[in-house]
Amino acid sequence: MPVKELEFLRFYPAEADENVWNEAINMSLVSFKENNPDDPAPPPELIRKQLSSLDENPFFIAELYLLKNAEEKLVGNLIMAFPRPDSPEYESQKHMGIMQVFVLPDCRKQGIGRAALEKTVNVFHERGLSLIQGDTTRESGHAFAKRFGGEIAIEGRINRLYMKDVDWDLIERWSDESANANPGVVIETFEGLPDESEVETYAKLLTEIANQQPFEELEGVEMSMTPEKLRKVHEQQQERGDIHITQITRESDGSISGLTEITYNPQRPHIIHQELTGVQEKYRGRSLGKWLKASMLLYIRETYPDAEFINTGNANSNAPMLSINERMGFKLYKHTAFYKLQVNETMKELGLL
């Protein structure tokens, strides 16, 4: 389907009427159900909150488009995201952007995905960007990216642990053994932001640990967390109703050596999202990561009894974390991959250059 036959309706959260809101929410629900056919769908009001914060993300500027065909039927959506010029990461990101496209299953193989890609490369080309990156968990998404010359930048997986399958004797043993092996070290728990006196130190710690992850061929993904960003992330989590819990290992000298994070939303009580877990390089080799993971799992059991499972994402090359997760009982839920497409090469492939 040529771009001219497809309408790209830009979604502005603050300006959209209820009809447009309903279209955006329904499209998100359809996409979610295809990705997660066995899971309860998020309530529409939660999706509304998530969409409301699209253009307020502290890391990038996101643009959502609703796709309509010549008969004005909604057939999919398209997200383009670009680095913020005022971001500390801008110099390493200014050449690239992110693309995600979803087409309704019964509207596929009609050229809609191709038209969305044409739209994207034209926008990127006009803005002087040379690289598109995007991830997918769908077989159709993998095929689409490869069809137009996409190269895999990094492969990973979404792993899932069902609470009913946890070997609690193992987890308690890990916790006890790790505590005994690290005298003078304690685990502390806090919700939301750390104490104000530690916000700057904590932002630097998050930056260091986040950037220890393997990125392979992904570009522009190294993070620089600042106190301002940390506060903005917390503000958006509160607006969505997310509860963000962090546990840290506190050394005897007061320094923080490692951390693990989860998010929980009472509107979706069945699921916990395991976020970043890591230990500073100089503190490794003391089972701190294993201790943190075990401690957080025990915390979840105590605090969120309605939680049925935990989801977490890992790069395939992150062997230490995959090993801990597998021993805890996490199982593969779905494969994921990030692709890279060169703008000029893709335009040639599409016959636009």
C-alpha positions as CSV (number, residue, x, y, z in Angstrom):
1,M,0.0,0.0,0.0
2,P,1.6,3.3,-1.0
3,V,2.1,5.9,1.7
4,K,-0.4,8.2,-0.1
5,E,-3.1,5.6,0.4
6,L,-2.4,5.4,4.2
7,E,-3.3,8.1,6.6
8,F,-0.8,8.7,9.4
9,L,-2.9,10.4,12.2
10,R,-0.5,11.8,14.7
11,F,-1.7,11.1,18.3
12,Y,-1.4,14.1,20.6
13,P,-2.5,13.0,24.1
14,A,-3.5,16.5,25.3
15,E,-5.6,17.2,22.2
16,A,-7.2,13.9,21.3
17,D,-10.9,13.5,21.6
18,E,-12.5,10.4,23.1
19,N,-13.0,8.7,19.7
20,V,-9.3,9.0,19.0
21,W,-8.4,8.0,22.5
22,N,-10.5,4.9,22.1
23,E,-8.8,4.0,18.9
24,A,-5.4,4.4,20.4
25,I,-6.3,2.3,23.5
26,N,-8.0,-0.4,21.4
27,M,-5.0,-0.7,19.1
28,S,-2.7,-1.1,22.1
29,L,-5.0,-3.8,23.6
30,V,-5.0,-5.8,20.3
31,S,-1.2,-5.6,20.1
32,F,-0.8,-6.6,23.8
33,K,-3.1,-9.6,23.3
34,E,-1.2,-10.9,20.3
35,N,2.1,-10.6,22.2
36,N,0.7,-12.1,25.4
37,P,-2.3,-14.3,24.5
38,D,-2.4,-16.1,27.9
39,D,-2.2,-13.0,30.1
40,P,-5.0,-10.7,31.3
41,A,-5.1,-7.5,29.4
42,P,-4.2,-4.2,31.2
43,P,-7.2,-2.1,32.0
44,P,-8.0,0.7,29.5
45,E,-7.4,3.4,32.1
46,L,-3.8,2.1,32.6
47,I,-3.1,2.2,28.9
48,R,-4.5,5.8,28.9
49,K,-2.0,6.8,31.5
50,Q,0.9,5.1,29.6
51,L,-0.1,6.9,26.4
52,S,-0.4,10.2,28.2
53,S,3.2,10.1,29.2
54,L,4.6,9.3,25.7
55,D,5.7,12.8,24.9
56,E,7.0,13.3,28.5
57,N,9.6,10.6,28.5
58,P,12.9,11.9,29.9
59,F,15.0,9.8,27.6
60,F,13.5,10.3,24.2
61,I,10.8,12.2,22.2
62,A,8.1,9.7,21.0
63,E,5.6,10.2,18.2
64,L,2.6,7.9,17.9
65,Y,0.7,7.6,14.7
66,L,-2.6,5.8,14.1
67,L,-2.7,4.2,10.7
68,K,-5.9,4.3,8.6
69,N,-6.5,3.0,5.1
70,A,-8.4,4.6,2.2
71,E,-11.7,3.5,3.8
72,E,-10.7,5.2,7.1
73,K,-10.4,1.9,8.8
74,L,-7.9,1.7,11.6
75,V,-5.3,-0.8,10.6
76,G,-2.3,-0.3,12.9
77,N,0.0,2.1,14.6
78,L,3.5,3.4,14.3
79,I,5.9,4.8,16.9
80,M,9.0,6.8,16.1
81,A,11.2,8.0,18.9
82,F,14.2,10.4,18.8
83,P,16.9,11.4,21.3
84,R,16.3,14.6,23.3
85,P,18.7,17.4,22.3
86,D,19.1,18.4,26.0
87,S,20.0,14.8,27.0
88,P,23.6,14.0,28.1
89,E,23.5,11.1,25.7
90,Y,22.5,13.2,22.7
91,E,26.0,13.3,21.1
92,S,26.1,9.5,20.9
93,Q,22.4,9.2,19.8
94,K,21.8,12.1,17.4
95,H,22.3,10.0,14.3
96,M,19.6,7.5,15.2
97,G,16.0,6.9,16.2
98,I,13.6,4.1,17.1
99,M,10.8,2.6,15.1
100,Q,8.0,0.2,16.2
101,V,5.1,-0.7,13.9
102,F,2.1,-2.9,14.5
103,V,-0.4,-3.9,11.8
104,L,-3.7,-5.7,12.7
105,P,-3.4,-9.4,11.8
106,D,-6.2,-9.4,9.3
107,C,-4.6,-6.4,7.5
108,R,-1.2,-7.8,7.0
109,K,0.4,-8.6,3.6
110,Q,-1.3,-5.6,2.1
111,G,1.7,-3.3,2.1
112,I,0.8,-1.4,5.3
113,G,4.1,-2.3,7.1
114,R,6.1,-1.3,4.0
115,A,4.2,2.0,3.9
116,A,4.9,2.7,7.5
117,L,8.6,2.0,6.9
118,E,8.6,4.4,3.9
119,K,7.1,7.0,6.2
120,T,9.7,6.4,8.8
121,V,12.7,6.5,6.5
122,N,11.5,9.7,4.9
123,V,11.1,11.3,8.3
124,F,14.5,10.1,9.4
125,H,16.1,11.2,6.2
126,E,14.6,14.7,6.5
127,R,15.9,15.0,10.0
128,G,19.4,13.9,9.0
129,L,19.3,10.6,10.8
130,S,21.2,7.6,9.4
131,L,20.1,4.7,11.6
132,I,16.8,3.1,12.7
133,Q,16.7,0.6,15.6
134,G,13.8,-1.3,16.9
135,D,12.9,-4.5,18.7
136,T,10.3,-7.3,18.2
137,T,9.1,-10.5,19.8
138,R,6.8,-11.5,16.9
139,E,7.8,-13.9,14.1
140,S,6.1,-11.5,11.7
141,G,8.3,-8.7,13.1
142,H,11.5,-10.7,12.6
143,A,10.5,-11.5,9.0
144,F,9.6,-7.9,8.3
145,A,13.0,-6.5,9.6
146,K,15.0,-9.1,7.7
147,R,13.0,-8.5,4.5
148,F,14.2,-4.9,4.4
149,G,17.8,-5.5,5.3
150,G,17.6,-5.3,9.0
151,E,20.6,-6.7,10.9
152,I,20.4,-8.1,14.4
153,A,22.2,-5.9,16.8
154,I,21.5,-8.0,19.9
155,E,19.3,-11.0,20.8
156,G,17.6,-11.6,24.1
157,R,14.7,-13.2,25.8
158,I,11.8,-12.4,28.1
159,N,12.0,-14.9,31.0
160,R,9.2,-15.7,33.3
161,L,9.0,-17.2,36.8
162,Y,5.7,-18.4,38.2
163,M,5.5,-18.0,41.9
164,K,3.9,-21.4,42.3
165,D,7.1,-23.0,40.9
166,V,9.6,-21.3,43.1
167,D,11.9,-23.6,45.2
168,W,11.6,-21.6,48.4
169,D,14.1,-23.7,50.2
170,L,16.7,-22.8,47.6
171,I,15.9,-19.1,47.7
172,E,16.1,-19.0,51.5
173,R,19.4,-20.9,51.4
174,W,20.8,-18.5,48.9
175,S,19.8,-15.6,51.1
176,D,21.3,-17.1,54.3
177,E,24.5,-18.2,52.7
178,S,25.1,-14.9,51.0
179,A,24.4,-13.0,54.2
180,N,26.8,-15.1,56.1
181,A,29.5,-14.7,53.4
182,N,29.2,-10.9,53.6
183,P,29.5,-9.9,57.2
184,G,28.9,-6.2,57.7
185,V,26.8,-5.9,54.5
186,V,23.1,-5.3,54.8
187,I,20.2,-5.2,52.4
188,E,18.1,-2.1,52.5
189,T,14.7,-1.6,50.8
190,F,13.0,1.6,49.6
191,E,10.0,2.6,47.5
192,G,10.3,5.3,44.9
193,L,13.3,7.6,45.2
194,P,16.2,7.0,47.6
195,D,16.7,9.4,50.4
196,E,17.3,13.0,49.1
197,S,20.8,13.0,50.4
198,E,21.7,10.0,48.2
199,V,19.8,10.9,45.0
200,E,22.9,12.2,43.2
201,T,25.1,9.2,44.3
202,Y,22.4,6.8,43.4
203,A,21.9,8.3,39.9
204,K,25.7,7.7,39.3
205,L,25.4,4.2,40.6
206,L,22.4,3.4,38.3
207,T,24.4,4.8,35.4
208,E,27.4,2.6,36.1
209,I,25.4,-0.6,36.6
210,A,23.1,0.0,33.7
211,N,26.1,0.5,31.4
212,Q,27.7,-2.8,32.5
213,Q,25.0,-4.7,30.5
214,P,26.1,-6.2,27.2
215,F,24.8,-4.0,24.3
216,E,26.7,-5.8,21.5
217,E,26.0,-4.0,18.2
218,L,23.2,-1.7,19.6
219,E,24.1,2.0,19.2
220,G,23.5,5.0,21.4
221,V,22.1,3.0,24.3
222,E,24.5,3.8,27.1
223,M,22.6,5.7,29.7
224,S,23.5,8.7,31.8
225,M,21.0,8.9,34.7
226,T,20.9,12.3,36.4
227,P,19.0,13.3,39.5
228,E,16.6,15.3,37.3
229,K,15.8,12.2,35.2
230,L,15.5,10.0,38.3
231,R,12.9,12.4,39.7
232,K,11.0,12.6,36.3
233,V,10.9,8.8,36.0
234,H,9.6,8.6,39.6
235,E,6.9,11.2,38.8
236,Q,5.7,9.3,35.8
237,Q,5.6,6.0,37.7
238,Q,3.4,7.7,40.3
239,E,1.1,9.0,37.6
240,R,0.7,5.5,36.2
241,G,0.2,4.0,39.6
242,D,3.4,2.0,39.4
243,I,5.1,1.0,42.7
244,H,8.8,1.0,42.2
245,I,10.8,-1.0,44.8
246,T,14.6,-1.1,45.1
247,Q,16.8,-3.2,47.3
248,I,20.5,-2.3,47.7
249,T,23.5,-3.9,49.3
250,R,25.0,-1.5,51.8
251,E,28.7,-2.1,52.6
252,S,30.0,-1.6,56.1
253,D,31.6,1.8,55.0
254,G,28.2,3.1,53.9
255,S,28.8,2.6,50.1
256,I,26.2,0.9,47.9
257,S,27.7,-2.1,46.1
258,G,24.7,-3.5,44.2
259,L,21.0,-3.1,43.5
260,T,17.9,-4.8,42.2
261,E,14.6,-3.2,41.1
262,I,11.0,-4.3,40.5
263,T,7.8,-2.5,39.5
264,Y,4.3,-3.5,40.5
265,N,1.0,-1.9,39.6
266,P,-2.1,-2.7,41.7
267,Q,-4.2,-2.5,38.6
268,R,-2.3,-5.6,37.3
269,P,-1.8,-7.5,40.6
270,H,-0.8,-10.8,38.8
271,I,2.5,-9.5,37.4
272,I,5.8,-8.2,38.7
273,H,8.4,-6.7,36.4
274,Q,11.9,-7.4,37.4
275,E,14.0,-4.4,36.2
276,L,17.8,-3.8,36.6
277,T,19.9,-6.0,38.8
278,G,23.6,-5.5,39.0
279,V,26.7,-5.2,41.2
280,Q,29.5,-2.7,40.8
281,E,32.5,-4.4,39.2
282,K,34.8,-3.9,42.2
283,Y,32.4,-5.8,44.5
284,R,31.8,-8.8,42.3
285,G,32.6,-12.4,43.2
286,R,30.9,-12.2,46.6
287,S,27.4,-13.6,45.5
288,L,25.8,-10.1,46.0
289,G,23.8,-10.4,42.9
290,K,22.4,-13.8,43.9
291,W,21.7,-12.4,47.4
292,L,19.8,-9.4,46.0
293,K,17.7,-11.6,43.6
294,A,16.8,-14.0,46.5
295,S,16.0,-11.2,48.9
296,M,13.7,-9.5,46.4
297,L,11.9,-12.7,45.7
298,L,11.3,-13.2,49.4
299,Y,10.1,-9.6,49.6
300,I,7.6,-10.2,46.7
301,R,6.3,-13.3,48.4
302,E,5.7,-11.3,51.6
303,T,4.4,-8.0,50.1
304,Y,2.5,-9.0,47.0
305,P,0.7,-12.3,47.7
306,D,-1.5,-11.9,44.6
307,A,1.5,-11.9,42.2
308,E,1.4,-14.9,40.0
309,F,4.6,-14.4,38.0
310,I,7.6,-12.3,37.4
311,N,8.8,-11.2,33.9
312,T,12.4,-10.1,33.2
313,G,14.4,-9.4,30.1
314,N,18.0,-10.5,29.5
315,A,20.4,-10.3,26.6
316,N,21.5,-13.8,25.5
317,S,25.1,-12.8,26.1
318,N,24.5,-11.8,29.7
319,A,25.6,-15.2,31.0
320,P,26.0,-14.4,34.7
321,M,22.4,-13.0,35.0
322,L,21.0,-15.8,32.9
323,S,22.6,-18.3,35.1
324,I,21.1,-16.8,38.3
325,N,17.7,-16.5,36.7
326,E,17.7,-20.1,35.4
327,R,18.7,-21.5,38.8
328,M,15.9,-19.5,40.3
329,G,13.4,-21.2,38.0
330,F,12.9,-18.5,35.3
331,K,11.9,-20.1,31.9
332,L,11.9,-18.7,28.4
333,Y,8.7,-16.9,27.7
334,K,9.6,-15.3,24.3
335,H,12.6,-14.5,22.2
336,T,13.4,-10.9,21.3
337,A,15.8,-9.1,19.0
338,F,16.8,-5.6,18.3
339,Y,17.4,-4.8,14.6
340,K,19.4,-2.0,12.9
341,L,18.4,-0.6,9.5
342,Q,20.6,2.0,7.7
343,V,18.3,4.8,6.5
344,N,19.9,5.3,3.0
345,E,20.2,1.5,2.3
346,T,16.6,1.0,3.3
347,M,15.5,3.9,1.1
348,K,17.3,2.2,-1.8
349,E,15.6,-1.1,-1.0
350,L,12.3,0.7,-1.0
351,G,13.1,2.5,-4.3
352,L,13.1,5.9,-2.7
353,L,16.7,6.8,-3.6
